[in-house]
Amino acid sequence: MAQRNYTVPLNSVNFPLLSEDHSRTVIVGGGSKDSGNSDASGNPQLYYCHNVMPVLEGYRSIGYRSHVPAVSPAVTTFSDTRIIYGSDRTRIELTFNTDGTIYSAKEGEHVWRLLASTAPVPASDITTGTVNGVTYIFYKETGCYIYNETTNTLVPTALDGLTENLLIGITASSGYLIAYTQTDMAWSSVIDPTDFVPSQVTGAGGGSISGLGGAIVLATTNSLGVLFHTDANTVAATYTGNAQYPFKLREVDNSKGASALDLIAYEANSVIQFSYSKAGLQSISSKTAENILPEVTDFLGGGRIEDFDETTGIFTATDLTTTLKKKVKFVASRYLVISYGETEFTHALVYDVTLKRLGKLKVTHVDCFEHVGGQIESSKESISFMLSTGETKLVEFSPTYAASNGVAVIGKLQYARSRLFTLEEVELETIDSGATLSVSTLVSLDGKTHTKVDGSVLYSAEGVRRYGFLSTGVNHSILIAGKFKLTACIIKFILNGRR
């Protein structure tokens, strides 16, 4: 019987976040010998991956390069990292432990520096605001500090005109340092960011915030001003340019509030910010909030997650008994990183806002932050993960990085509902000639359960790799594990009898 070819689509916008949600497909309804399109039964596509990121042409495996080693002697209480600017305006990574210990690393350094311990305040109770290149660090209901680069210490800094034990946080916008309680805001003098004494001369002032649907949880800034997130809605304070009344308040349409700092991508400084609110993932501007990525919201709130063992070819689903642990970050003005896990963060969904496509990473971590250290391609060299030991790992996109190791499962490939077919070959492009890569088929006789069958290399050259199979079933899913930049996947098969 004649051999047939099929080019598997690799440009799907998203992929099922639970493999069980991906149904069987009919790859060539009309019997065409070479087609990249399926019929109305659905498209074969990527339906599971980890350590894989989208590229314009398809998908790329990634690796992790250790940037800052773990702290010695061993510490396993790291919880959160903030990017600040010290007294000399140097960019500094400041990391907090659950026991109150603080470490710092200046831009270009590759080791953590132990600072003096402070009270064990949860990182979620620590907010920052940067004015004139210096970051002010505020401990909720406690006090404000700046980082002294000469002594490498946090130095207390008084906020004149305010009762600091009533404040829950600070932020900064348009040259003002802004402090807030659960219901009120105060803005500083534009001359001295620590001067909050109301004055028509300096411009410092404040007042109650109208439109609040509940108590303020956190304030973040965008390019237009400040967003005050409550547990029920968001209120925008838009900068007016009027020194007497610098901010105009209005409720953000369709906003649903947020419950914690970890669920707001507070690093963004564009018009749009991202939040995991009570409505799910939203993009929030000073005017309106819009629901985005509904499939991600449904997955994160669905009470079920899964993992995959590429060695055995087995999917393992876990039904949660508690709310899924989540954290949202926005890196390099391009990657929306949603960390999740049952009791700790074990995976991260990464949405590329430029390509508008999803990737997925598998790395146990406590935080994700934007690394800046003299890199050339800033966006692709900026995703950094903090581990509980203090080690930081950079996501490595480079095609020359030998430790790249991804997993992609593509399918479920079925010729027709009533026919078996035998998979003979899988051809992949663009694969480095020296790349470590394995290709298998997850072949099924009933359309649901499957058996892993490994392929053998038939041909390998720079940019292309062919694998041989003689495996018959109702449908096949192609398992690709190792280092790859996948721009084309072509299967060759023959038809068998009817079921």
C-alpha positions as CSV (number, residue, x, y, z in Angstrom):
1,M,0.0,0.0,0.0
2,A,1.3,3.5,-0.9
3,Q,3.0,5.5,1.7
4,R,1.3,8.8,2.7
5,N,2.7,12.0,4.1
6,Y,1.3,14.5,6.5
7,T,2.8,17.8,7.8
8,V,1.7,18.4,11.4
9,P,0.7,22.0,12.2
10,L,3.1,23.7,14.7
11,N,1.6,27.2,14.8
12,S,-1.4,26.7,17.2
13,V,-1.9,29.8,19.4
14,N,-2.4,27.8,22.6
15,F,-2.4,24.1,23.7
16,P,-4.6,22.1,26.0
17,L,-3.3,22.5,29.6
18,L,-4.6,19.0,30.5
19,S,-3.8,16.3,27.9
20,E,-7.1,14.6,28.6
21,D,-8.9,17.6,27.1
22,H,-7.4,17.0,23.7
23,S,-9.6,14.8,21.5
24,R,-8.7,12.5,18.6
25,T,-8.3,14.2,15.2
26,V,-8.8,13.2,11.6
27,I,-5.7,14.3,9.8
28,V,-6.7,14.0,6.1
29,G,-10.4,13.8,5.7
30,G,-10.3,13.9,2.0
31,G,-7.6,11.4,1.5
32,S,-5.0,13.9,0.2
33,K,-1.5,12.4,0.2
34,D,0.2,15.6,1.6
35,S,-1.7,18.1,3.6
36,G,-1.0,20.4,6.5
37,N,-4.7,20.9,7.3
38,S,-7.2,18.8,9.1
39,D,-10.9,18.7,8.5
40,A,-13.6,20.0,10.9
41,S,-12.9,17.2,13.3
42,G,-10.1,19.3,14.8
43,N,-6.4,20.0,14.3
44,P,-3.6,17.8,15.5
45,Q,-1.4,20.0,17.6
46,L,1.0,20.3,20.5
47,Y,-1.1,19.1,23.5
48,Y,1.6,18.7,26.2
49,C,5.0,20.3,26.7
50,H,7.4,21.4,29.4
51,N,10.6,23.4,29.0
52,V,9.4,24.5,25.7
53,M,8.8,28.1,24.4
54,P,7.1,29.2,21.2
55,V,9.0,30.8,18.4
56,L,7.5,32.3,15.2
57,E,8.2,29.1,13.2
58,G,7.2,26.5,15.9
59,Y,8.7,25.6,19.2
60,R,12.1,25.6,20.9
61,S,13.4,23.6,23.9
62,I,15.1,25.6,26.6
63,G,17.6,25.0,29.4
64,Y,18.5,26.5,32.7
65,R,21.9,28.1,33.4
66,S,22.8,28.7,37.0
67,H,23.6,32.4,37.5
68,V,24.0,32.8,41.3
69,P,24.8,29.7,43.3
70,A,23.0,28.5,46.4
71,V,23.9,30.2,49.7
72,S,26.4,28.4,51.8
73,P,25.9,27.2,54.5
74,A,22.7,25.9,53.2
75,V,19.5,28.0,53.6
76,T,16.1,26.9,52.3
77,T,13.9,29.8,53.2
78,F,14.3,32.2,50.3
79,S,10.9,33.4,49.2
80,D,10.9,36.5,47.1
81,T,13.1,38.8,45.0
82,R,12.7,42.5,44.3
83,I,14.6,44.7,41.9
84,I,15.6,48.0,43.6
85,Y,18.0,50.9,43.1
86,G,20.4,51.8,45.8
87,S,21.7,55.2,47.1
88,D,24.1,55.4,44.2
89,R,21.3,54.4,41.7
90,T,22.9,51.0,41.1
91,R,20.5,48.2,40.1
92,I,20.3,45.6,42.9
93,E,18.5,42.3,43.4
94,L,17.2,42.2,47.0
95,T,15.9,38.8,48.2
96,F,13.9,38.1,51.3
97,N,13.8,35.0,53.5
98,T,10.9,33.8,55.5
99,D,13.0,34.2,58.7
100,G,13.7,37.9,58.1
101,T,17.1,37.4,56.6
102,I,17.9,39.6,53.6
103,Y,20.5,39.1,50.9
104,S,21.5,41.4,48.0
105,A,23.4,41.2,44.8
106,K,24.4,44.2,42.7
107,E,24.2,44.2,38.9
108,G,27.0,42.0,37.5
109,E,27.6,40.2,40.8
110,H,27.2,36.4,41.0
111,V,27.0,35.8,44.8
112,W,24.5,36.8,47.5
113,R,25.6,39.3,50.1
114,L,24.1,38.7,53.6
115,L,22.6,41.9,55.1
116,A,21.6,42.5,58.7
117,S,18.5,40.6,59.7
118,T,15.2,42.5,60.2
119,A,11.9,41.5,61.7
120,P,10.5,38.4,59.9
121,V,8.0,40.3,57.7
122,P,6.3,38.4,54.9
123,A,7.6,39.5,51.5
124,S,4.0,40.2,50.5
125,D,4.0,43.0,53.2
126,I,7.1,44.7,51.6
127,T,6.4,47.4,48.9
128,T,8.7,49.7,47.0
129,G,8.7,53.0,45.1
130,T,11.5,54.4,43.0
131,V,11.9,58.2,42.7
132,N,14.8,60.0,41.0
133,G,16.6,56.7,40.6
134,V,16.5,55.6,44.3
135,T,14.2,53.0,45.7
136,Y,12.3,53.4,48.9
137,I,11.5,50.1,50.7
138,F,8.5,50.0,53.0
139,Y,7.7,47.4,55.6
140,K,3.9,47.3,56.2
141,E,2.9,49.3,59.3
142,T,6.6,49.5,60.3
143,G,8.9,51.9,58.5
144,C,10.7,52.9,55.3
145,Y,14.3,52.2,54.3
146,I,16.8,52.9,51.5
147,Y,19.7,50.7,50.5
148,N,23.1,52.3,51.3
149,E,25.6,51.0,48.7
150,T,28.6,52.1,50.7
151,T,27.7,50.0,53.8
152,N,25.4,47.5,52.1
153,T,22.8,48.0,54.7
154,L,19.1,49.1,54.8
155,V,19.0,52.5,56.4
156,P,15.8,53.7,58.1
157,T,14.3,56.8,56.3
158,A,11.5,58.7,58.0
159,L,8.4,59.8,55.9
160,D,7.8,63.3,57.4
161,G,4.1,64.1,57.9
162,L,2.9,60.5,58.0
163,T,2.1,58.0,60.8
164,E,4.1,55.1,59.4
165,N,2.4,52.4,61.6
166,L,-0.9,53.2,59.8
167,L,0.5,52.8,56.3
168,I,0.3,49.5,54.4
169,G,2.5,50.3,51.5
170,I,4.2,52.7,49.1
171,T,4.6,53.1,45.3
172,A,5.8,55.9,43.0
173,S,4.6,57.7,39.9
174,S,5.4,60.9,38.0
175,G,8.1,61.9,40.4
176,Y,6.0,61.5,43.5
177,L,6.5,58.9,46.3
178,I,3.0,57.7,47.2
179,A,2.0,56.2,50.5
180,Y,-1.4,54.6,51.3
181,T,-3.6,53.1,54.0
182,Q,-6.5,50.8,53.3
183,T,-8.6,53.8,52.3
184,D,-6.4,56.9,51.8
185,M,-3.4,58.1,49.8
186,A,-0.7,60.7,50.3
187,W,1.8,62.0,47.8
188,S,5.1,63.5,48.6
189,S,6.8,66.7,47.6
190,V,8.4,66.5,44.1
191,I,11.5,68.1,45.7
192,D,12.0,65.7,48.6
193,P,10.3,62.2,48.2
194,T,10.3,61.8,52.0
195,D,8.4,65.0,52.7
196,F,4.7,64.4,53.0
197,V,3.8,67.5,55.0
198,P,0.8,69.0,53.1
199,S,1.9,72.2,51.4
200,Q,0.9,74.3,48.4
201,V,4.6,75.3,48.0
202,T,6.1,71.8,47.8
203,G,3.0,70.1,46.3
204,A,2.7,67.4,49.0
205,G,-0.8,66.4,49.9
206,G,-3.3,63.6,50.1
207,G,-6.9,62.5,50.9
208,S,-9.4,59.7,50.8
209,I,-9.8,57.5,47.6
210,S,-13.2,57.6,46.1
211,G,-14.7,54.6,44.3
212,L,-13.1,51.9,46.5
213,G,-15.1,48.6,46.6
214,G,-13.2,47.4,49.6
215,A,-9.9,47.7,51.5
216,I,-6.8,48.5,49.4
217,V,-4.5,45.4,49.0
218,L,-1.8,46.9,46.9
219,A,-1.0,49.9,44.7
220,T,1.0,49.6,41.5
221,T,2.0,52.0,38.8
222,N,1.4,52.2,35.1
223,S,2.5,54.8,32.6
224,L,-0.5,57.0,33.4
225,G,-0.4,57.0,37.2
226,V,-1.4,54.6,40.0
227,L,-3.7,51.6,40.2
228,F,-5.2,50.9,43.7
229,H,-6.2,47.3,43.9
230,T,-8.8,46.4,46.5
231,D,-10.3,43.0,47.4
232,A,-13.3,43.9,45.2
233,N,-12.2,46.4,42.4
234,T,-9.4,48.6,41.2
235,V,-9.4,52.4,41.3
236,A,-7.1,54.4,39.0
237,A,-5.3,57.6,40.0
238,T,-4.3,59.2,36.8
239,Y,-1.6,61.9,36.8
240,T,-3.1,65.3,35.8
241,G,0.0,67.5,35.7
242,N,-1.7,69.9,38.1
243,A,0.6,70.5,41.1
244,Q,-2.4,71.2,43.3
245,Y,-4.4,68.2,42.3
246,P,-1.9,65.8,40.7
247,F,-4.1,62.7,40.5
248,K,-7.7,62.2,39.2
249,L,-9.5,59.2,40.6
250,R,-11.9,56.8,38.9
251,E,-13.0,53.2,39.2
252,V,-11.6,50.9,36.6
253,D,-14.5,49.4,34.6
254,N,-15.0,45.6,34.9
255,S,-12.2,45.3,37.6
256,K,-12.7,42.6,40.2
257,G,-9.9,43.3,42.7
258,A,-7.0,41.2,43.8
259,S,-6.2,39.3,47.0
260,A,-2.4,39.4,47.3
261,L,0.7,41.0,45.9
262,D,1.8,37.7,44.3
263,L,-1.2,37.8,42.0
264,I,-0.4,41.2,40.5
265,A,2.4,41.7,38.0
266,Y,3.5,44.8,39.7
267,E,6.8,45.1,37.7
268,A,5.0,46.4,34.6
269,N,5.3,50.1,33.8
270,S,3.2,50.2,30.6
271,V,-0.4,51.3,30.3
272,I,-1.5,47.7,30.7
273,Q,-0.9,45.6,33.8
274,F,-1.7,42.0,34.5
275,S,-3.5,40.6,37.5
276,Y,-5.1,37.3,38.6
277,S,-8.3,38.7,40.1
278,K,-11.5,37.2,41.3
279,A,-12.5,37.2,37.6
280,G,-9.3,35.3,36.7
281,L,-6.5,36.6,34.5
282,Q,-7.1,40.2,33.5
283,S,-5.2,43.0,31.7
284,I,-5.9,46.2,33.6
285,S,-5.5,49.8,32.3
286,S,-6.6,53.0,34.0
287,K,-9.9,52.8,32.2
288,T,-10.9,49.2,32.0
289,A,-10.1,45.6,32.9
290,E,-10.4,42.8,30.3
291,N,-10.4,39.1,30.8
292,I,-7.6,37.4,29.0
293,L,-6.4,33.8,28.4
294,P,-9.6,32.1,29.7
295,E,-8.2,28.7,29.1
296,V,-5.4,29.5,31.6
297,T,-7.9,30.9,34.1
298,D,-10.0,27.7,33.8
299,F,-6.9,25.5,34.3
300,L,-5.6,27.4,37.3
301,G,-9.0,27.2,39.0
302,G,-10.0,23.8,37.8
303,G,-8.6,21.8,40.7
304,R,-6.5,19.4,38.5
305,I,-2.9,19.5,37.3
306,E,-0.7,17.0,35.5
307,D,2.9,16.1,34.8
308,F,4.5,13.8,32.2
309,D,7.4,11.3,32.4
310,E,9.1,11.2,29.1
311,T,11.0,8.0,30.0
312,T,7.8,6.0,30.6
313,G,5.4,8.0,28.5
314,I,3.0,8.2,31.3
315,F,0.8,11.3,32.2
316,T,0.1,11.7,35.9
317,A,-2.9,13.8,36.9
318,T,-3.3,15.2,40.4
319,D,-6.7,16.3,41.9
320,L,-6.1,19.1,44.3
321,T,-7.6,19.3,47.8
322,T,-6.5,22.9,48.3
323,T,-6.4,26.0,46.1
324,L,-3.6,25.9,43.6
325,K,-0.6,28.0,44.6
326,K,0.0,30.8,42.1
327,K,2.2,33.8,41.4
328,V,2.1,36.3,38.4
329,K,5.1,38.2,37.0
330,F,5.8,40.2,33.9
331,V,9.3,40.0,32.5
332,A,11.1,42.2,30.0
333,S,7.8,43.8,28.8
334,R,7.2,40.6,26.9
335,Y,6.7,37.4,29.0
336,L,3.7,37.0,31.4
337,V,4.9,34.2,33.7
338,I,2.3,32.4,35.8
339,S,4.0,30.1,38.3
340,Y,1.9,27.4,39.9
341,G,2.1,24.2,42.0
342,E,0.3,22.2,44.6
343,T,2.4,23.2,47.7
344,E,5.4,24.9,45.9
345,F,5.9,26.3,42.4
346,T,6.8,23.4,40.2
347,H,5.8,24.7,36.8
348,A,5.2,28.0,35.0
349,L,3.1,29.0,32.0
350,V,4.7,31.7,30.0
351,Y,2.6,33.8,27.6
352,D,4.6,35.7,25.0
353,V,2.6,38.8,24.5
354,T,4.4,39.6,21.3
355,L,3.8,36.3,19.6
356,K,0.5,35.8,21.5
357,R,1.4,32.1,22.2
358,L,2.0,30.0,25.3
359,G,5.0,28.1,26.5
360,K,5.5,26.0,29.6
361,L,8.4,25.5,31.9
362,K,9.1,22.8,34.5
363,V,11.3,24.1,37.3
364,T,10.8,24.1,41.1
365,H,11.2,27.7,42.3
366,V,9.9,30.3,44.8
367,D,9.9,33.3,42.5
368,C,10.5,34.6,39.0
369,F,12.0,38.0,38.3
370,E,13.6,40.0,35.5
371,H,17.4,39.6,35.4
372,V,19.5,42.5,33.9
373,G,23.2,41.9,33.7
374,G,24.6,43.4,30.5
375,Q,23.0,40.8,28.2
376,I,22.7,41.5,24.5
377,E,19.3,40.1,23.7
378,S,17.5,41.5,26.8
379,S,14.1,39.8,26.5
380,K,15.4,36.3,25.8
381,E,18.0,36.6,28.5
382,S,15.9,38.0,31.3
383,I,13.7,35.3,32.7
384,S,15.3,34.3,36.0
385,F,14.0,31.8,38.6
386,M,14.8,31.9,42.3
387,L,15.1,28.6,44.1
388,S,14.4,28.2,47.9
389,T,18.2,27.6,48.4
390,G,19.0,31.0,47.0
391,E,20.3,29.7,43.6
392,T,19.0,31.6,40.6
393,K,18.6,30.1,37.2
394,L,18.3,31.9,33.9
395,V,16.1,30.5,31.1
396,E,18.5,29.8,28.3
397,F,17.1,30.2,24.8
398,S,20.4,29.9,22.9
399,P,20.5,27.2,20.2
400,T,24.1,26.5,21.2
401,Y,23.3,25.8,24.8
402,A,24.0,22.0,25.2
403,A,21.8,21.6,28.3
404,S,18.6,22.5,26.6
405,N,16.1,19.8,27.3
406,G,12.4,20.0,26.4
407,V,9.5,17.7,26.0
408,A,6.7,18.1,23.4
409,V,3.8,15.7,22.6
410,I,2.0,16.3,19.3
411,G,-1.2,14.6,18.2
412,K,-3.5,12.8,18.4
413,L,-3.0,11.7,14.8
414,Q,-5.7,9.5,13.2
415,Y,-6.3,9.1,9.5
416,A,-10.0,8.2,9.6
417,R,-12.4,7.1,12.4
418,S,-12.7,3.6,11.0
419,R,-9.1,2.9,9.9
420,L,-5.9,1.9,11.6
421,F,-2.7,3.2,10.3
422,T,1.0,2.2,10.6
423,L,3.5,5.0,11.4
424,E,6.7,4.4,9.4
425,E,8.7,7.6,9.7
426,V,8.9,10.9,11.5
427,E,11.0,13.7,10.0
428,L,11.9,16.8,12.0
429,E,13.4,20.2,11.1
430,T,15.4,22.2,12.4
431,I,17.6,19.9,14.5
432,D,21.3,20.4,15.2
433,S,23.3,17.5,14.0
434,G,24.9,17.0,17.4
435,A,21.7,17.5,19.5
436,T,20.7,14.8,22.0
437,L,17.1,14.0,21.0
438,S,14.7,11.0,21.2
439,V,11.5,10.6,19.3
440,S,8.8,8.1,20.2
441,T,5.1,7.5,19.4
442,L,2.4,7.1,22.0
443,V,0.4,4.6,20.0
444,S,-3.2,3.8,21.0
445,L,-5.5,1.0,20.0
446,D,-8.6,2.4,21.7
447,G,-8.0,6.1,21.1
448,K,-7.4,6.9,24.8
449,T,-4.8,4.6,26.5
450,H,-1.4,4.4,24.8
451,T,1.9,2.6,24.7
452,K,5.3,4.3,24.2
453,V,7.3,3.0,21.2
454,D,10.7,4.4,20.6
455,G,11.9,5.4,17.1
456,S,15.3,4.6,15.7
457,V,17.4,7.2,13.8
458,L,17.3,6.6,10.1
459,Y,19.1,9.8,9.0
460,S,20.8,12.7,10.7
461,A,22.3,15.8,9.2
462,E,22.6,19.5,10.1
463,G,19.0,20.7,10.4
464,V,17.1,17.5,9.8
465,R,16.6,14.2,11.6
466,R,14.5,11.1,10.5
467,Y,13.2,8.4,12.8
468,G,11.9,5.0,11.8
469,F,8.9,3.2,13.2
470,L,6.7,0.2,12.4
471,S,3.9,0.8,14.8
472,T,0.2,0.3,14.1
473,G,-2.8,1.8,16.0
474,V,-5.9,3.9,15.9
475,N,-3.9,7.0,16.6
476,H,-0.4,8.2,17.3
477,S,1.1,11.0,19.3
478,I,4.7,12.1,18.6
479,L,6.8,12.5,21.7
480,I,9.9,14.6,21.2
481,A,12.4,14.9,24.1
482,G,15.7,16.6,24.2
483,K,17.2,19.6,22.4
484,F,15.3,21.0,19.4
485,K,14.0,23.9,17.5
486,L,11.0,22.4,15.9
487,T,10.0,24.1,12.6
488,A,8.5,21.1,10.8
489,C,7.2,17.7,11.7
490,I,6.3,15.3,8.9
491,I,4.9,11.8,9.4
492,K,5.0,9.1,6.8
493,F,2.5,6.2,7.2
494,I,0.4,3.5,5.4
495,L,-3.2,2.6,5.9
496,N,-4.4,-0.6,7.5
497,G,-7.7,-2.4,7.8
498,R,-10.9,-1.1,9.3
499,R,-11.8,-1.6,12.9
